[in-house]
Amino acid sequence: MHTIRQILAEKGDQVWSVGPKDTVYDTIRLMATKGIGALIVMEDGKLHGIVSERDYARKVILEGRSSRDTEVGDICSSPAITISPQAAADEGLALMTRKRIRHLPVVEGSELLGMVSIGDLVNAVIGDQQRLIEQLERYVTG
């Protein structure tokens, strides 16, 4: 079974971030440029929270706010729900399902190591299951 650390090693640990004082407009523009659905919110070198397209839709558009005047700190999810790099991929999926989220910052101690998405975890779990099926088929057929 893949661990979160292994998934990060395969996908890379590149994390894009914004600060809580950045505007929502600039944040959404960065998400669009990078083709991602969420950004880490960092303050003074520490994880402050996470902001997603869902936050934008629910806390800016539906509330009639201006994305050019609203700060990320006003709409981000803080504190962020995080996961340890030692956790298994299926643990991450279970956490995401329980909390109804799609992105998890990976934290060890107070250090941000990266971020995994629900797609990253689903791909890892499916790959693990396929390998297990192949092993069982080889065992059964001798």
Beta strands, then each sheet from edge to edge (+ up, - down):
strand 1: 17-18
strand 2: 38-43
strand 3: 46-52
strand 4: 103-108
strand 5: 111-117
sheet 1: 1+ 2+ 3-
sheet 2: 4+ 5-
end
